[in-house]
Amino acid sequence: MQTNSDTGEAGGDMPPASPAFSGEPARTPGRPFWKALLGTTDAVLRRPPRRRTGKTSVERLRRSTLCTLLVGVFLAWVGTITRLAERDWHVPTPLMIFDLAGTIAFSVLYVQMLRASVAGVKATREIVASGAIALVMLVVLDGDLWPLGLLAVAWSSGAVLLLDRRGAIAVSVGAAAVAMLVVPSGRFAPTDAPVPSTIAFLMMAVFMPWANRFQLWFWKVVRTAEEGKEAMARLAVTEERLRFSRDLHDLVGHSLSAIALKSEVAAKLSAVDAGRAAEEMGEVRALARKALKEIRTAVRGYRTVDLDAELRSMTAVLEAGGIGCSLELPEEAIPEEPATLLAWVIREGTTNVLRHSSATRCRITITLREGTAMLEMINDGVTRPAGRGGTGLTGMSERVTAMGGVLTAGAGEGTGEFRLRATIPLEGAR
């Protein structure tokens, strides 16, 4: 293994000791720290950019909710920066240091309250601790209602996320009242305007906490709906398994019981009456063939997939993921066996679009031509190099080939599109 002396990066495929990965500058004997730090910075800047991956609408909503709920931290720092801008920075006073330290501690506790509210857990200690810090800062620091009173609004904006409706009302009203009593009314603008300043402060003290609470409520509604969809999908799979198990039991349960009974009888008769034992074994063989035929019939029916239903389902899934979908289908009916295989290909292609791309549109086309059915799925947002397919497409290609068809998949050069194409004969496939 070779090491680049300028950057400290280790050569090879796996550089666990590289500064670009460990986050600390490499130190070598006799080497100044600032050179090691510059080498680390250079290695970080030359690191290849991360590949963009697609995110679901629920994940995007979760992140936007977190960013929106951070308004409390924003208000706290707006007040702190405004107060510090009015002071002399040449000689930091203990109050300035206290102001900065208090705002940092308040921000950390606010973020913990925010994470607890999104996760749906309690954070009573964080509410009390952040409220105590805000109250001490309001009492100790000197300033006007704007911007010092913003700290009370910031605290109530985070506390209401973890309380019920009555608690939220008490917190928002109490924080505004405490700020009005402790902090003198000051300037809203460069000119003195106590009355408009007070009215504007009260409006913000009411609006900001309840806007945060509404945003969190909206996120919880979407999360509950998503969990409900997942539960319905799991329930549908469970019901289908139960149905198949019931059908299989009803079909072959009697036959297998009869086989076990007649085999036991034949074993007992084998030493007494060989002819009777042979007859019993003949009946066992007939029952076994009948049971095998019934199992094959059940499995064949279970594996048959309705192409139209699959197209409707996959279109709904793609559109729910924010991907526009268009269909072009033939007017003629497709035979059952190739239609089932096409449905499986569409299902696998949809899975690849959702998992391995950041697509915004997908086009599904089925055409019938010269005794063959040709399926094409084209989507944009390719995030994988051309020519690399997953195991799902490999297995699907084997199934299509076994039926006499051809399956190809790959990204077009410079088009940013991924094309999945399957050609399946309609008759005489095997």
C-alpha positions as CSV (number, residue, x, y, z in Angstrom):
1,M,0.0,0.0,0.0
2,Q,1.4,3.4,-1.0
3,T,0.7,6.7,0.9
4,N,0.5,10.1,-0.7
5,S,2.8,12.3,1.5
6,D,0.9,15.5,0.6
7,T,-2.6,14.5,1.6
8,G,-2.1,11.5,3.9
9,E,-4.5,9.4,1.8
10,A,-3.8,5.7,1.7
11,G,-3.9,4.1,-1.7
12,G,-6.1,1.1,-2.6
13,D,-9.9,0.6,-2.6
14,M,-10.5,0.8,1.2
15,P,-8.9,3.8,2.9
16,P,-10.1,3.6,6.5
17,A,-7.1,5.5,7.8
18,S,-7.4,8.3,5.3
19,P,-8.0,11.8,6.8
20,A,-10.8,12.3,4.3
21,F,-12.6,9.5,6.0
22,S,-11.5,9.7,9.7
23,G,-12.2,13.4,9.9
24,E,-8.8,14.2,11.6
25,P,-5.6,15.5,10.0
26,A,-2.8,13.0,9.6
27,R,0.2,13.7,11.9
28,T,3.6,12.5,11.0
29,P,6.8,13.0,13.0
30,G,8.4,16.4,12.3
31,R,5.4,17.6,10.2
32,P,3.7,20.9,11.2
33,F,0.1,20.6,12.2
34,W,-1.0,23.3,9.8
35,K,0.4,21.4,6.8
36,A,-1.4,18.2,7.9
37,L,-4.6,20.3,8.2
38,L,-4.2,21.7,4.7
39,G,-3.5,18.2,3.3
40,T,-6.7,17.0,4.9
41,T,-8.7,19.9,3.5
42,D,-7.3,19.2,0.0
43,A,-8.2,15.6,0.3
44,V,-11.8,16.5,1.3
45,L,-12.2,18.9,-1.6
46,R,-11.0,16.3,-4.1
47,R,-13.3,13.6,-2.8
48,P,-15.8,12.6,-5.6
49,P,-19.3,14.0,-5.0
50,R,-22.0,11.7,-3.6
51,R,-24.4,10.2,-6.0
52,R,-27.9,11.7,-5.9
53,T,-30.5,9.3,-4.7
54,G,-34.2,9.5,-5.0
55,K,-36.3,10.3,-1.9
56,T,-39.9,9.5,-1.3
57,S,-42.4,12.2,-0.8
58,V,-42.8,11.2,2.9
59,E,-39.1,11.5,3.5
60,R,-39.1,14.9,1.8
61,L,-42.0,16.0,3.9
62,R,-40.3,14.8,7.1
63,R,-37.2,16.9,6.3
64,S,-39.2,20.0,5.4
65,T,-41.1,19.6,8.7
66,L,-37.9,19.5,10.6
67,C,-36.6,22.6,8.9
68,T,-39.9,24.4,9.4
69,L,-40.0,23.6,13.1
70,L,-36.5,25.0,13.6
71,V,-38.0,28.5,13.6
72,G,-37.5,28.6,17.4
73,V,-33.8,28.4,17.0
74,F,-33.9,31.0,14.3
75,L,-35.8,33.4,16.6
76,A,-33.5,32.9,19.5
77,W,-30.4,33.6,17.4
78,V,-32.0,36.6,15.7
79,G,-32.5,38.2,19.2
80,T,-29.0,37.3,20.3
81,I,-27.3,38.6,17.2
82,T,-29.3,41.8,17.4
83,R,-28.3,42.4,21.0
84,L,-24.7,41.6,20.4
85,A,-24.7,44.0,17.4
86,E,-25.6,46.8,19.8
87,R,-22.6,46.1,22.1
88,D,-18.9,46.9,21.8
89,W,-17.2,43.8,20.6
90,H,-13.7,45.1,21.4
91,V,-14.0,44.2,25.1
92,P,-16.4,41.2,25.5
93,T,-18.3,41.6,28.8
94,P,-19.5,38.7,31.0
95,L,-23.1,39.4,29.8
96,M,-22.1,38.9,26.2
97,I,-20.5,35.6,27.0
98,F,-23.5,34.6,29.1
99,D,-25.8,35.6,26.2
100,L,-23.9,33.5,23.7
101,A,-23.6,30.5,26.0
102,G,-27.3,30.6,27.0
103,T,-28.4,30.8,23.4
104,I,-26.2,27.8,22.4
105,A,-27.6,25.7,25.3
106,F,-31.1,26.8,24.5
107,S,-30.6,25.8,20.8
108,V,-29.3,22.3,21.8
109,L,-32.3,21.7,24.1
110,Y,-34.7,23.0,21.5
111,V,-33.4,20.6,18.8
112,Q,-33.8,17.7,21.3
113,M,-37.4,18.8,21.9
114,L,-37.9,18.9,18.2
115,R,-36.6,15.4,17.6
116,A,-38.7,14.1,20.4
117,S,-41.8,15.6,19.0
118,V,-41.3,14.2,15.5
119,A,-40.5,10.8,17.0
120,G,-43.5,10.9,19.2
121,V,-41.7,10.6,22.6
122,K,-41.7,12.7,25.7
123,A,-39.1,15.3,26.6
124,T,-40.2,16.8,29.9
125,R,-36.7,17.5,31.2
126,E,-35.8,19.4,28.0
127,I,-38.9,21.6,28.2
128,V,-38.1,22.5,31.9
129,A,-34.4,23.1,31.3
130,S,-34.9,25.2,28.2
131,G,-37.6,27.2,29.9
132,A,-35.4,27.8,32.9
133,I,-32.6,29.0,30.6
134,A,-34.9,31.3,28.7
135,L,-36.3,32.8,32.0
136,V,-32.9,33.4,33.4
137,M,-31.8,35.1,30.3
138,L,-34.9,37.3,30.2
139,V,-34.3,38.4,33.8
140,V,-30.5,38.9,33.7
141,L,-30.1,40.4,30.2
142,D,-31.0,44.0,29.5
143,G,-33.0,44.8,26.4
144,D,-36.3,45.7,24.8
145,L,-39.3,43.5,24.0
146,W,-37.8,43.3,20.6
147,P,-35.6,41.4,20.4
148,L,-35.1,40.0,23.9
149,G,-38.7,38.9,24.1
150,L,-38.2,36.6,21.1
151,L,-36.6,34.1,23.4
152,A,-39.9,33.5,25.1
153,V,-41.6,33.0,21.8
154,A,-38.9,30.6,20.7
155,W,-39.3,28.5,23.8
156,S,-43.1,28.3,23.5
157,S,-42.7,27.4,19.8
158,G,-40.9,24.2,20.9
159,A,-42.7,23.4,24.1
160,V,-46.2,23.3,22.4
161,L,-45.0,20.5,20.2
162,L,-44.8,18.1,23.2
163,L,-48.0,19.1,25.1
164,D,-51.7,18.6,24.7
165,R,-54.1,21.4,23.6
166,R,-54.6,22.8,27.1
167,G,-50.9,22.7,27.9
168,A,-50.1,24.4,24.6
169,I,-52.5,27.2,25.3
170,A,-51.1,27.7,28.8
171,V,-47.5,27.7,27.5
172,S,-48.1,30.2,24.7
173,V,-50.1,32.6,26.8
174,G,-47.7,32.2,29.8
175,A,-44.6,32.8,27.8
176,A,-46.0,36.0,26.2
177,A,-47.2,37.2,29.7
178,V,-43.8,36.5,31.3
179,A,-42.0,38.3,28.5
180,M,-44.3,41.3,28.8
181,L,-43.8,41.5,32.6
182,V,-40.0,40.9,32.7
183,V,-38.9,42.8,29.6
184,P,-39.9,46.4,29.1
185,S,-41.7,47.3,25.9
186,G,-39.2,48.7,23.5
187,R,-38.7,49.6,19.9
188,F,-40.2,47.7,17.0
189,A,-38.3,49.8,14.4
190,P,-35.6,52.4,14.6
191,T,-38.3,54.8,16.0
192,D,-40.0,54.4,19.3
193,A,-43.4,52.7,18.9
194,P,-44.3,50.8,22.1
195,V,-48.0,50.1,21.2
196,P,-47.4,48.7,17.7
197,S,-44.3,46.8,19.0
198,T,-46.4,45.2,21.8
199,I,-49.3,44.3,19.4
200,A,-46.8,42.8,16.9
201,F,-45.1,40.8,19.7
202,L,-48.4,39.4,20.9
203,M,-49.4,38.4,17.4
204,M,-46.1,36.6,16.9
205,A,-46.4,35.0,20.4
206,V,-49.7,33.5,19.3
207,F,-49.0,32.7,15.7
208,M,-45.5,31.0,15.8
209,P,-46.3,28.3,18.4
210,W,-49.5,27.3,16.8
211,A,-48.0,27.4,13.3
212,N,-45.4,24.9,14.5
213,R,-48.1,22.8,16.1
214,F,-50.1,22.7,12.9
215,Q,-47.0,21.7,10.9
216,L,-46.3,18.8,13.3
217,W,-50.0,17.7,13.2
218,F,-49.8,17.6,9.4
219,W,-46.7,15.5,9.5
220,K,-48.3,13.1,12.0
221,V,-51.4,12.7,9.7
222,V,-49.2,11.9,6.7
223,R,-47.1,9.4,8.8
224,T,-50.2,7.7,10.1
225,A,-51.6,7.4,6.6
226,E,-48.3,5.9,5.4
227,E,-48.2,3.4,8.2
228,G,-51.8,2.5,7.4
229,K,-50.8,1.8,3.8
230,E,-48.0,-0.4,4.9
231,A,-50.3,-2.2,7.4
232,M,-52.8,-2.8,4.6
233,A,-50.1,-4.2,2.3
234,R,-48.9,-6.6,5.1
235,L,-52.5,-7.6,5.8
236,A,-53.2,-8.3,2.2
237,V,-50.1,-10.5,2.0
238,T,-51.1,-12.3,5.2
239,E,-54.7,-12.9,3.9
240,E,-53.4,-14.2,0.6
241,R,-51.1,-16.7,2.4
242,L,-54.0,-17.8,4.6
243,R,-56.2,-18.3,1.6
244,F,-53.6,-20.3,-0.2
245,S,-52.9,-22.4,2.9
246,R,-56.7,-23.1,3.3
247,D,-57.0,-24.0,-0.4
248,L,-54.0,-26.3,-0.2
249,H,-55.3,-28.0,2.9
250,D,-58.8,-28.5,1.5
251,L,-57.4,-29.9,-1.8
252,V,-54.8,-32.4,-0.5
253,G,-55.6,-32.8,3.2
254,H,-58.0,-35.8,2.6
255,S,-55.8,-37.4,0.0
256,L,-52.7,-37.3,2.2
257,S,-54.7,-38.7,5.2
258,A,-55.9,-41.5,3.0
259,I,-52.3,-42.2,1.7
260,A,-51.0,-42.4,5.3
261,L,-53.8,-44.8,6.3
262,K,-53.5,-47.1,3.3
263,S,-49.7,-47.2,3.5
264,E,-50.0,-48.4,7.1
265,V,-52.5,-51.0,6.1
266,A,-50.2,-52.2,3.2
267,A,-47.3,-52.4,5.6
268,K,-49.3,-54.7,8.0
269,L,-50.6,-56.9,5.1
270,S,-47.2,-57.2,3.4
271,A,-46.3,-60.2,5.7
272,V,-49.7,-61.8,5.6
273,D,-51.3,-61.1,2.1
274,A,-48.9,-59.8,-0.4
275,G,-51.6,-59.5,-3.1
276,R,-53.8,-57.4,-0.9
277,A,-50.8,-55.2,0.1
278,A,-50.0,-54.7,-3.6
279,E,-53.6,-53.5,-4.2
280,E,-53.4,-51.1,-1.3
281,M,-50.1,-49.7,-2.6
282,G,-51.7,-49.3,-6.0
283,E,-54.4,-47.2,-4.4
284,V,-51.7,-45.2,-2.6
285,R,-50.0,-44.5,-5.9
286,A,-53.3,-43.3,-7.5
287,L,-54.0,-41.1,-4.5
288,A,-50.5,-39.6,-4.6
289,R,-50.9,-38.8,-8.3
290,K,-54.2,-37.2,-7.7
291,A,-52.8,-35.1,-4.8
292,L,-49.9,-34.0,-7.0
293,K,-52.2,-33.0,-9.8
294,E,-54.3,-30.9,-7.4
295,I,-51.2,-29.2,-5.9
296,R,-50.1,-28.3,-9.4
297,T,-53.5,-26.9,-10.3
298,A,-53.6,-24.8,-7.1
299,V,-50.0,-23.5,-7.6
300,R,-50.7,-22.7,-11.3
301,G,-53.8,-20.7,-10.3
302,Y,-51.9,-19.0,-7.5
303,R,-49.1,-17.8,-9.8
304,T,-51.4,-16.5,-12.5
305,V,-51.4,-12.7,-12.4
306,D,-54.0,-10.4,-14.0
307,L,-52.1,-8.1,-16.4
308,D,-54.7,-5.3,-16.3
309,A,-54.9,-5.4,-12.5
310,E,-51.1,-5.3,-12.3
311,L,-50.9,-2.4,-14.6
312,R,-53.4,-0.4,-12.5
313,S,-51.6,-1.3,-9.3
314,M,-48.2,-0.4,-10.6
315,T,-49.4,2.9,-12.1
316,A,-50.9,3.8,-8.7
317,V,-47.7,2.9,-6.9
318,L,-45.6,5.0,-9.3
319,E,-47.8,8.0,-9.1
320,A,-47.9,7.8,-5.3
321,G,-44.1,8.0,-5.4
322,G,-44.3,11.2,-7.4
323,I,-43.6,9.6,-10.8
324,G,-45.8,10.4,-13.7
325,C,-46.9,7.3,-15.6
326,S,-48.3,6.8,-19.1
327,L,-49.7,3.6,-20.6
328,E,-49.9,2.5,-24.2
329,L,-51.8,-0.8,-24.5
330,P,-53.0,-2.9,-27.4
331,E,-56.7,-3.3,-28.1
332,E,-56.4,-7.1,-28.6
333,A,-56.4,-9.5,-25.7
334,I,-53.2,-11.1,-24.7
335,P,-53.2,-14.9,-23.9
336,E,-53.1,-15.9,-20.2
337,E,-49.6,-17.3,-20.0
338,P,-47.6,-14.5,-21.7
339,A,-49.9,-11.9,-20.0
340,T,-48.9,-13.4,-16.6
341,L,-45.2,-13.2,-17.6
342,L,-45.6,-9.6,-18.7
343,A,-47.2,-8.7,-15.4
344,W,-44.2,-10.2,-13.6
345,V,-41.8,-8.1,-15.8
346,I,-43.8,-5.0,-15.1
347,R,-43.7,-5.6,-11.4
348,E,-40.0,-6.1,-11.4
349,G,-39.5,-3.0,-13.6
350,T,-41.6,-0.9,-11.3
351,T,-39.5,-2.1,-8.3
352,N,-36.3,-1.1,-10.1
353,V,-37.7,2.4,-10.9
354,L,-38.7,3.0,-7.2
355,R,-35.5,1.6,-5.7
356,H,-32.7,2.4,-8.1
357,S,-33.6,5.7,-9.7
358,S,-34.8,9.2,-9.1
359,A,-37.3,9.1,-11.9
360,T,-40.0,11.7,-12.5
361,R,-41.7,10.0,-15.4
362,C,-42.2,6.4,-16.7
363,R,-43.8,5.2,-19.9
364,I,-45.1,1.6,-20.3
365,T,-45.9,0.4,-23.8
366,I,-47.2,-3.0,-24.9
367,T,-47.5,-3.9,-28.6
368,L,-48.5,-7.0,-30.4
369,R,-46.7,-7.7,-33.6
370,E,-46.1,-10.9,-35.7
371,G,-47.2,-13.3,-33.0
372,T,-45.1,-11.7,-30.2
373,A,-45.9,-9.3,-27.4
374,M,-43.3,-6.6,-26.8
375,L,-43.1,-4.6,-23.5
376,E,-41.1,-1.4,-23.0
377,M,-40.6,0.5,-19.8
378,I,-38.7,3.7,-20.1
379,N,-37.9,6.0,-17.1
380,D,-35.7,9.0,-16.5
381,G,-33.5,9.7,-13.5
382,V,-30.9,7.0,-14.0
383,T,-28.6,6.7,-11.0
384,R,-26.7,3.5,-12.0
385,P,-24.1,2.9,-14.7
386,A,-25.3,1.4,-17.9
387,G,-25.1,-2.3,-18.2
388,R,-25.4,-3.2,-14.5
389,G,-28.6,-5.0,-13.5
390,G,-29.8,-6.4,-10.2
391,T,-30.5,-10.0,-9.4
392,G,-34.2,-9.4,-9.9
393,L,-33.7,-8.6,-13.6
394,T,-31.4,-11.5,-14.0
395,G,-34.0,-14.0,-12.6
396,M,-36.7,-12.3,-14.8
397,S,-34.5,-12.7,-17.9
398,E,-34.1,-16.4,-17.2
399,R,-37.9,-16.8,-16.9
400,V,-38.5,-14.9,-20.2
401,T,-35.8,-16.9,-21.9
402,A,-37.4,-20.2,-20.7
403,M,-40.6,-19.1,-22.5
404,G,-38.7,-18.4,-25.7
405,G,-38.5,-14.6,-25.3
406,V,-35.8,-12.0,-24.9
407,L,-35.3,-9.5,-22.1
408,T,-32.9,-6.5,-22.3
409,A,-32.3,-3.7,-19.9
410,G,-29.8,-0.8,-19.8
411,A,-29.3,3.0,-19.8
412,G,-29.0,4.9,-23.0
413,E,-25.8,6.8,-23.6
414,G,-26.3,10.4,-22.8
415,T,-30.1,10.2,-22.6
416,G,-30.4,9.8,-18.8
417,E,-33.1,7.1,-19.5
418,F,-33.3,3.5,-18.5
419,R,-35.1,1.1,-21.0
420,L,-36.5,-2.3,-20.0
421,R,-37.7,-4.3,-23.0
422,A,-39.2,-7.8,-23.1
423,T,-40.3,-9.7,-26.2
424,I,-42.4,-12.8,-25.6
425,P,-44.0,-15.2,-28.1
426,L,-47.8,-15.5,-27.8
427,E,-47.9,-19.2,-28.9
428,G,-45.5,-22.2,-28.9
429,A,-43.2,-20.6,-26.5
430,R,-41.8,-23.7,-24.9
